[in-house]
């Protein structure tokens, strides 16, 4: 039965409508999916990647510029400038992001007509590259097709292939061809190499030394000349030191820029390759404080990405200033004392190994370094004797220090239950196994027995008293021709106790590369080294560690962190009036020793007897002082191993040291003196360390009293407005 025509039409329309609705549903679903993906993608970009893209945009539009911003000054404790900045005229060049090498060469050629540029730094590689730049076709033709084909066949990246071809071209450039470069060509090259040494938008110093007024004026007059596009005249800064004190540190020059081994570190902190950075001591330690804040500019570009305008966002500012704890007047006076005594020693007998001498003074209550002196003897090119500053040796060079550590030994004995206050022991030469004899300097006669208590042991510097403390700590009792049983753990107990005073550990001073000394190796076959440790003749210590050790005793057992910077201030406007205070470096307690106040006072009394007692080892130098003081002398018998070629290699020598504090009842200064290898005749030890200690302490109180009365030579820094 046939379907009526109307029915067929209705069915066809219904079918078409059904297909249309289905297709529309598919289309709407597809649009929904596309919009969903778009929304998700936008959300991902904005929420997940938003910060990354914002940073990328900031990097492209806002660029830190290496402007000539002065580093912060360094002042002494009385406001005298120790490190300053000297303004100098400079000529710079700034390349844009779109600047091409041939455009730079044109500018260099024009600039060479206006200034004289030293060509001494132009290298052979520079000349070769410059020759290729001037003679591109003929230089390229030096490499044959066969050579190019051989390089092309190598399985290496394309960039490496090009480097190989460039190297072949350089090899084929003759000396005659390089000699064809005229003096004017080399001047252009010297300027061009400076232009290409940095990044786009970062000013490169073309010349900042010996820029004549005429050169500065000629370039300044033509700054708007298109032929000198990117050239500018500015005031640059040269770092100048008003003191020979090495711990002030040093910086690189713009020519040196960032040291290669630290390039990644500084570039990650928005430095430029030719930035000046601190390379040693205070300049290095406080780099982030002293380094100024660069200008920041925003570059406006056209549709092609070319810079059309540079807008200043932040003009930058000079680095902050440091104020030290050191009074330069006292520092200079103490340097003269140490230098004079060192030269006197060298001029005397048995002085073949004499080279260095150190002195550290600090405030035991705050940790402030009042003076850090180090002197080293050397010879100049004419063979004449000279004295160099070696202040950094006071915290880097470590030696056995001898009996000065006996205060720590006695306090360790108290804390470990190996010694009672007032305990009497017999000082006698100890005859140990295998013929080993250990004795005190004041009692060298075998079988001579002298009873001493803890106070007299410090006063007379009894080695045997300290040996017996060490024996008691390790569970040994002295027996004639007997042996010693000592374990590594007992060494550790002694060393851990010494570390509480700052001996054998870093003091924490705010200077880089501090040494902590060398720890002697444990040996079961040489147990006598444990006894040597107790009298300071095994491990090595720096002069700064000795100063922190005696400061800890003077400060009632509190070990303070030493610091040489007192304040950080905003940059001074004129170099005379200090800027507003940013940070005041406060006192920091590192630890307190494991001793009671009574035990500490007992050791202080023993050290007072060193200066005033009938048998005091420093009585001859301190018994008549107008002030009260206490301390400890020390000598260490050592062997010379510093120079294998020396005729004194492995020969016996003596180190001398002296530590102390004053005034006795209320210590305000602690000090340590150290002279390594003071003599090659161990039977005759010069008293130079004791003499330096006395002269230094006299000078400290002299300057203190004079300043209290008003010293016209001291100019106190003017306070900032906020501090008035």
C-alpha positions in Angstrom: 0.0 0.0 0.0 1.5 3.3 -1.1 2.0 6.1 1.3 0.0 9.3 0.4 2.2 12.1 -1.0 1.3 14.4 1.9 2.3 11.8 4.3 5.6 11.3 2.6 6.3 15.1 2.7 5.5 15.2 6.4 7.8 12.3 7.1 10.6 13.9 5.1 10.2 17.2 7.0 10.2 15.5 10.4 13.3 13.6 9.4 15.0 16.8 8.3 14.0 18.6 11.4 15.4 15.7 13.5 18.7 15.9 11.7 18.9 19.6 12.1 18.2 19.5 15.8 20.9 16.8 16.2 23.4 18.8 14.2 22.6 21.9 16.2 23.1 20.0 19.5 26.4 18.8 18.3 27.4 22.3 17.2 26.3 23.8 20.6 28.1 21.1 22.5 31.3 21.7 20.4 31.0 25.5 21.1 30.5 24.7 24.8 33.6 22.5 24.8 35.7 25.2 23.0 34.5 27.9 25.5 35.2 25.6 28.4 38.7 24.9 27.1 39.2 28.6 26.5 38.0 29.5 30.0 40.2 26.8 31.6 43.2 28.0 29.6 42.6 31.6 30.6 42.2 30.6 34.2 45.4 28.5 34.0 47.3 31.4 32.4 46.0 34.0 34.9 46.0 31.9 38.1 48.8 29.4 37.7 51.1 31.3 35.3 50.1 34.8 36.1 53.0 35.6 38.4 55.5 34.1 35.9 54.2 36.2 33.0 54.1 39.3 35.2 57.7 38.8 36.1 58.6 38.2 32.5 56.8 41.4 31.5 58.6 43.3 34.2 61.9 42.0 32.9 61.2 43.2 29.4 59.8 46.6 30.3 61.5 47.6 33.6 65.3 47.1 33.5 67.8 47.8 36.3 70.5 50.1 34.8 74.1 50.0 36.0 74.2 53.7 36.9 77.2 55.3 38.6 75.9 55.0 42.2 78.5 55.5 44.9 79.1 52.6 47.3 78.6 53.3 51.0 81.4 54.8 53.0 83.1 53.1 55.9 83.7 55.1 59.1 85.6 54.4 62.3 83.9 54.5 65.7 84.6 58.2 66.0 83.2 59.1 62.5 86.5 59.4 60.6 86.1 58.2 57.0 88.2 55.1 56.3 86.9 54.2 52.9 85.5 56.9 50.6 84.5 57.5 47.0 86.4 60.0 44.8 84.4 61.5 42.0 85.9 61.2 38.5 84.7 62.1 35.0 83.7 59.2 32.8 82.5 58.5 29.3 80.0 55.7 28.9 78.1 53.9 26.1 74.7 52.3 26.3 73.5 50.0 23.5 69.8 49.6 22.8 68.3 46.1 22.4 68.2 46.6 18.6 71.7 48.1 18.2 73.8 46.2 15.7 77.6 45.5 15.9 78.3 47.6 12.8 76.4 50.5 14.4 78.6 50.2 17.5 81.7 50.2 15.3 80.6 53.5 13.7 80.1 55.1 17.1 83.5 53.8 18.3 85.2 55.2 15.2 83.6 58.6 15.8 84.4 58.6 19.6 88.0 57.7 18.9 88.4 61.1 17.2 87.4 62.8 20.5 89.3 60.9 23.2 92.5 59.0 23.7 92.0 55.4 24.7 94.7 53.1 26.2 95.2 50.1 24.0 97.1 48.1 26.5 94.2 45.7 27.3 93.6 44.8 23.6 94.4 41.1 23.3 95.5 39.0 20.4 92.0 37.6 20.1 90.6 41.1 20.0 92.9 42.0 17.1 92.0 38.9 15.2 88.3 39.4 15.6 88.7 43.1 14.6 90.7 42.2 11.6 88.0 39.7 10.5 85.3 42.4 11.1 87.2 44.9 8.8 88.1 42.3 6.2 85.2 39.8 6.3 85.4 38.4 2.8 89.2 38.0 2.5 89.4 36.6 6.0 86.6 34.1 5.3 88.3 33.0 2.1 91.3 31.8 4.2 89.4 28.6 5.0 89.2 26.2 2.0 86.2 24.4 0.8 87.8 21.1 1.8 88.3 22.4 5.4 84.7 23.6 5.6 83.4 20.3 4.3 85.5 18.4 6.9 84.0 20.6 9.7 80.5 20.2 8.2 80.7 16.4 8.3 81.4 16.3 12.0 78.5 15.2 14.2 78.4 18.4 16.4 75.9 21.2 16.8 75.9 24.0 14.2 77.2 26.6 16.6 80.2 24.4 17.4 80.9 24.0 13.7 80.9 27.8 13.3 83.3 28.1 16.2 85.7 25.7 14.6 85.6 27.6 11.3 86.1 30.9 13.2 89.1 29.4 15.0 90.6 28.2 11.6 90.2 31.8 10.3 92.0 33.2 13.3 94.9 30.7 12.9 95.4 31.7 9.3 95.7 35.5 10.1 99.3 36.4 9.8 101.3 38.7 12.1 101.9 40.9 9.1 98.2 41.3 8.6 97.6 42.1 12.2 100.5 44.6 12.1 98.6 46.4 9.4 96.2 47.7 12.1 97.2 51.3 12.7 97.4 53.0 16.0 94.0 54.7 15.2 92.5 51.2 14.4 93.7 49.9 17.8 92.1 52.9 19.6 88.8 52.2 17.8 89.2 48.5 18.8 89.9 49.4 22.4 86.7 51.5 22.6 84.7 48.9 20.6 85.7 46.1 23.0 84.4 48.1 25.9 81.1 48.7 24.1 80.5 45.1 23.5 81.5 43.8 26.9 78.1 44.3 28.6 74.4 43.9 28.0 71.9 46.1 26.1 70.6 49.1 28.2 73.5 48.7 30.6 75.9 51.6 30.5 79.5 50.5 29.8 82.3 52.7 31.0 84.5 53.5 28.0 86.9 55.7 30.0 87.0 56.8 33.6 90.7 57.2 34.3 92.6 60.3 33.3 89.7 61.8 31.4 90.9 65.3 30.6 88.6 68.3 30.8 89.1 68.8 27.1 87.9 65.2 26.3 85.0 65.5 28.7 84.0 68.8 27.1 84.4 67.6 23.5 82.2 64.6 24.1 79.6 66.6 26.2 79.1 69.0 23.3 78.2 66.3 20.9 75.9 64.1 23.0 72.9 64.9 20.6 75.0 64.0 17.5 73.4 60.8 15.9 77.0 59.6 15.2 77.5 59.3 19.0 74.2 57.7 19.7 74.4 55.9 23.1 77.4 57.9 24.3 77.1 59.9 27.6 79.3 61.8 30.0 78.8 61.1 33.7 80.4 61.4 37.1 81.8 58.1 38.1 83.3 57.0 41.5 86.6 55.6 42.4 87.0 53.7 45.7 89.6 55.3 47.9 91.1 53.9 51.2 92.4 56.3 53.8 93.9 53.4 55.8 96.2 50.5 55.0 94.0 48.2 57.2 93.5 45.2 55.0 90.3 44.0 56.8 88.5 47.1 55.2 88.5 44.9 52.1 88.7 45.6 48.4 86.4 45.9 45.4 86.7 45.1 41.7 87.0 47.9 39.1 84.5 48.4 36.3 87.1 46.8 34.0 87.3 43.7 36.2 83.6 43.5 36.9 82.2 40.5 38.7 84.7 37.7 39.3 84.1 34.8 37.0 83.6 32.3 39.8 80.8 34.4 41.3 79.1 35.5 38.0 76.0 33.4 38.3 75.5 34.4 41.9 75.5 38.1 41.2 73.7 38.0 37.9 70.8 36.2 39.7 70.6 39.3 41.9 70.3 41.8 39.1 74.0 42.8 38.9 75.6 43.6 35.6 78.8 42.0 34.5 80.9 45.2 34.9 79.5 46.0 38.4 82.0 46.7 41.1 81.7 44.2 43.9 83.4 43.6 47.2 86.1 40.8 46.9 87.4 40.6 50.5 86.7 41.3 54.1 84.3 44.1 55.0 83.7 45.1 51.4 82.7 41.5 50.7 80.9 40.7 53.9 78.7 43.8 53.7 78.3 43.9 49.9 74.5 44.0 50.0 74.7 47.0 52.4 77.4 49.0 50.6 76.2 48.4 47.1 73.9 51.2 45.9 70.5 50.7 44.4 70.5 50.9 40.7 68.2 53.1 38.6 65.2 51.3 37.0 63.9 52.4 33.6 61.0 51.4 31.5 61.5 51.0 27.8 58.6 51.9 25.5 58.7 50.1 22.2 56.9 50.4 18.8 55.2 47.5 17.0 58.5 46.2 15.7 59.9 46.0 19.3 62.3 48.9 18.8 62.8 51.2 21.8 61.3 54.6 21.2 61.6 56.1 24.6 63.2 55.3 28.0 61.3 56.4 31.1 62.9 56.6 34.5 61.0 54.6 37.1 63.4 54.8 40.1 66.5 56.9 40.1 68.3 54.7 42.5 70.4 55.7 45.5 73.9 55.4 47.0 74.9 52.5 49.2 74.5 52.6 53.0 77.4 53.5 55.2 79.2 51.3 57.8 80.3 52.6 61.2 83.0 50.4 62.8 83.7 49.5 66.4 87.4 50.4 65.8 88.8 53.8 66.8 91.3 54.5 64.0 93.5 56.6 66.3 93.9 53.8 68.8 94.3 51.3 65.9 97.2 53.3 64.4 98.9 53.7 67.9 98.7 50.0 68.5 100.0 49.2 65.0 103.0 51.3 65.8 103.7 49.4 69.0 103.4 46.0 67.3 105.5 47.1 64.2 108.2 48.6 66.4 108.5 45.5 68.5 108.5 43.2 65.4 111.3 45.2 63.8 113.2 45.1 67.1 112.9 41.3 67.3 114.0 40.9 63.7 117.1 43.0 64.4 118.0 40.8 67.4 119.6 37.4 67.7 117.9 34.0 66.8 115.3 35.8 64.7 115.6 33.9 61.4 111.9 32.8 61.6 110.4 36.0 63.0 107.8 37.3 60.5 104.4 38.0 62.1 102.9 39.6 65.2 99.3 40.0 66.2 97.2 42.0 68.7 93.4 41.9 69.3 91.5 44.1 71.7 87.8 43.7 72.4 85.1 44.8 74.8 84.3 41.6 76.8 80.8 42.8 77.7 79.6 43.5 74.1 82.0 41.7 71.7 82.9 45.0 70.0 86.4 44.7 68.4 88.4 47.7 69.6 91.5 46.9 67.6 92.6 44.2 65.2 96.4 44.4 64.5 98.5 42.2 62.4 101.9 43.0 61.0 104.1 40.9 58.6 107.8 41.5 57.6 108.7 41.2 53.9 111.2 42.6 51.4 110.6 44.9 48.5 112.0 44.6 45.0 115.3 46.2 46.1 115.6 43.7 49.0 114.8 46.3 51.6 112.8 45.2 54.7 109.2 46.4 54.8 106.3 45.9 57.1 102.9 45.0 55.6 99.5 45.1 57.2 98.4 41.5 58.0 95.4 42.2 60.2 93.4 39.3 58.6 96.0 36.9 60.0 94.6 37.7 63.5 91.5 35.6 62.6 92.9 33.2 59.9 96.3 32.1 61.1 96.3 29.5 63.9 99.2 28.2 66.0 99.8 26.3 69.3 99.4 29.1 71.9 100.9 27.5 75.0 100.1 28.3 78.7 97.6 31.1 78.0 94.9 28.4 77.8 95.4 27.2 81.3 92.5 29.2 82.7 90.3 27.1 80.5 92.0 23.9 81.7 91.4 24.8 85.4 87.7 25.7 84.7 87.3 22.4 82.8 88.8 20.5 85.7 86.2 22.2 88.0 83.3 21.5 85.7 84.3 17.8 85.1 84.8 17.1 88.8 88.5 16.5 88.3 89.6 19.4 90.5 88.3 21.2 93.6 88.9 24.9 94.3 92.0 25.2 96.5 93.1 21.7 95.8 96.9 21.2 96.3 98.9 19.0 94.0 102.6 18.3 93.8 104.5 19.9 90.9 107.2 17.5 90.0 108.8 16.3 86.7 106.7 13.4 85.6 108.6 10.3 84.5 106.2 8.5 82.2 106.6 5.2 80.3 109.2 4.8 77.5 111.4 7.6 78.9 108.9 10.4 78.4 109.4 13.3 80.9 106.9 16.1 81.3 107.7 19.1 83.5 107.1 22.7 84.4 109.5 25.4 83.3 110.0 26.6 86.9 110.7 23.1 88.2 112.9 21.1 85.9 114.9 19.2 88.6 113.9 15.5 88.7 112.4 14.4 92.0 112.0 18.1 93.1 108.5 18.3 94.6 106.7 21.6 95.0 103.1 21.7 96.4 100.9 24.2 94.6 97.2 25.0 94.6 95.1 26.2 91.7 95.9 29.9 92.2 99.6 29.3 92.4 99.4 26.9 89.4 98.1 29.8 87.3 100.5 32.3 88.9 103.6 30.2 88.2 102.2 28.5 85.1 102.5 25.0 86.4 102.4 22.5 83.5 102.4 19.5 85.9 99.3 20.8 87.7 97.5 20.9 84.3 98.8 17.5 83.4 97.3 16.1 86.6 94.0 17.7 85.9 94.0 16.0 82.5 95.0 12.7 84.1 92.1 13.0 86.6 89.7 13.7 83.8 90.8 10.5 82.0 90.8 8.3 85.1 94.6 8.1 85.3 96.8 8.5 88.4 100.4 9.4 88.0 102.8 6.5 88.6 106.6 6.7 88.1 107.4 5.2 84.7 103.7 4.4 84.4 101.6 4.6 81.3 98.5 6.6 80.3 95.2 5.3 79.0 93.4 8.0 77.0 90.4 7.5 74.6 89.2 9.8 71.8 86.1 10.6 74.0 88.3 12.2 76.6 89.9 14.4 74.0 86.4 15.4 72.9 85.5 16.3 76.5 88.5 18.6 76.8 87.9 20.2 73.4 84.2 20.6 73.9 84.9 22.5 77.1 87.5 24.7 75.4 85.0 25.4 72.6 82.7 27.0 75.2 85.4 29.7 75.5 85.8 30.1 71.7 89.0 27.9 71.5 89.1 25.7 68.4 85.8 27.0 66.9 84.9 30.0 64.8 84.2 33.1 66.9 81.4 34.3 64.7 83.1 37.6 63.7 81.4 39.5 60.9 84.3 38.9 58.5 84.6 36.2 55.8 87.0 33.3 55.8 87.6 33.0 59.5 89.8 30.1 60.5 89.2 27.8 63.5 92.6 26.2 63.8 93.7 22.6 63.5 92.8 19.7 65.7 95.6 17.3 66.5 95.0 13.6 65.7 94.2 11.1 68.4 96.9 8.5 68.9 96.7 5.6 71.3 100.5 5.2 71.1 101.1 8.8 72.1 98.8 9.5 75.1 101.2 12.3 76.1 99.4 14.5 73.5 96.4 14.6 75.8 98.6 16.3 78.4 99.9 18.7 75.8 96.4 19.6 74.9 95.8 20.7 78.5 98.7 23.2 78.3 98.0 24.6 74.8 100.7 22.7 72.9 98.6 20.4 70.7 95.7 22.1 69.0 96.1 25.5 67.2 94.2 28.7 67.9 93.9 32.1 66.3 94.7 35.3 68.1 91.0 36.3 67.9 90.0 33.0 69.5 92.4 33.8 72.4 90.8 37.2 72.7 87.3 35.7 72.8 88.5 33.1 75.4 89.9 35.7 77.8 86.9 37.9 77.2 84.6 35.0 78.2 86.4 34.7 81.6 86.4 38.5 82.1 82.7 38.6 81.3 81.8 36.1 84.0 81.5 33.1 81.7 79.4 34.7 78.9 80.9 34.2 75.5 80.1 37.2 73.2 80.0 37.2 69.5 82.7 39.6 68.2 81.7 42.2 65.7 83.6 44.9 63.9 80.6 46.8 62.5 78.8 49.0 65.1 76.1 50.6 62.9 74.6 50.7 59.4 73.4 54.1 58.3 71.8 55.7 55.3 74.3 57.3 52.9 75.9 60.5 54.2 75.1 63.6 52.1 78.6 65.2 52.5 80.7 62.5 54.1 80.8 64.4 57.4 77.3 64.3 58.8 76.2 60.7 59.3 73.0 59.6 57.7 70.0 58.3 59.6 70.6 55.2 61.7 69.3 52.0 59.9 70.6 49.3 62.2 72.6 49.2 65.4 74.6 46.0 65.8 73.8 44.7 69.3 75.5 42.3 71.6 75.0 38.6 71.1 75.6 36.0 73.8 76.8 32.7 72.1 76.8 30.6 75.3 77.8 30.6 79.0 80.5 28.2 80.2 79.6 25.3 82.6 81.1 26.9 85.7 79.8 28.7 88.7 80.5 32.4 89.3 82.7 31.3 92.3 84.8 29.1 90.1 85.2 31.9 87.5 86.2 34.4 90.1 88.8 31.9 91.4 90.5 31.7 88.0 90.3 35.5 87.7 92.2 35.7 91.0 94.8 33.3 89.8 95.3 35.5 86.7 95.5 38.6 88.8 98.4 36.9 90.6 100.1 36.3 87.3 100.5 40.1 87.2 101.1 40.9 90.9 102.1 37.6 92.7 105.5 37.0 94.0 106.1 34.3 91.4 103.8 35.8 88.7 105.1 35.2 85.2 104.2 38.7 84.1 105.0 40.5 87.4 108.0 42.3 85.9 105.7 43.9 83.3 102.4 44.6 85.2 103.1 44.9 88.9 103.4 48.7 88.7 100.4 49.6 86.5 98.2 52.6 87.6 95.2 50.4 86.7 94.2 46.9 87.8 94.5 44.0 85.3 94.8 40.3 85.1 96.1 37.9 82.5 98.2 34.9 81.5 101.4 34.4 79.7 102.2 31.5 77.4 105.0 29.9 75.4 104.6 26.9 73.2 107.5 24.6 72.1 106.9 23.8 68.4 108.7 22.8 65.3 108.9 24.8 62.1 107.0 23.2 59.2 105.9 26.3 57.2 108.6 26.1 54.5 110.2 22.8 53.4 113.1 24.7 51.7 114.0 26.5 54.9 117.2 25.4 56.7 115.1 25.5 59.9 112.5 23.1 58.6 111.6 20.6 61.4 113.8 22.6 63.8 112.6 23.6 67.3 111.2 27.1 67.8 108.9 29.0 70.3 105.6 30.7 70.0 104.7 33.3 72.6 101.3 34.6 73.6 99.7 36.9 76.2 96.1 37.3 77.2 94.5 39.6 79.8 91.7 42.0 80.8 91.3 45.3 82.7 90.2 46.8 84.9 90.2 43.7 87.1 86.9 44.4 89.0 84.9 45.7 86.0 86.6 44.6 82.8 86.1 46.9 79.8 88.9 45.6 77.6 90.3 42.2 76.9 93.4 41.6 74.8 95.4 38.9 73.2 99.0 39.1 71.7 100.6 36.4 69.6 104.1 36.1 68.0 104.8 32.8 66.2 108.4 31.5 65.8 109.8 34.2 68.0 113.2 32.5 68.4 115.3 29.7 67.1 117.1 29.4 70.4 114.5 27.7 72.8 116.6 28.5 75.8 116.3 32.3 75.3 112.8 33.5 74.7 112.3 37.3 74.2 109.6 38.9 76.3 108.1 40.8 73.3 104.5 39.5 73.8 104.4 40.7 77.4 105.9 44.1 76.4 103.4 44.6 73.6 100.5 43.7 76.0 101.7 46.3 78.6 102.4 49.0 76.0 99.0 48.4 74.3 97.1 48.5 77.6 98.9 51.7 78.6 97.9 53.3 75.3 94.3 52.2 75.7 93.9 53.9 79.1 95.9 56.9 77.9 93.6 57.5 75.0 90.5 56.7 77.1 91.5 59.3 79.7 92.4 61.9 77.1 89.1 61.5 75.3 87.2 61.8 78.5 88.9 65.1 79.1 88.1 66.3 75.6 90.5 65.7 72.8 90.6 68.4 70.2 91.9 65.9 67.6 88.8 63.9 67.7 85.9 65.2 65.6 82.7 63.5 66.7 80.4 62.9 63.7 77.4 65.2 63.5 74.2 63.5 64.2 71.3 63.2 61.7 68.3 65.3 62.3 66.4 62.3 63.7 69.0 61.8 66.4 69.4 65.4 67.6 
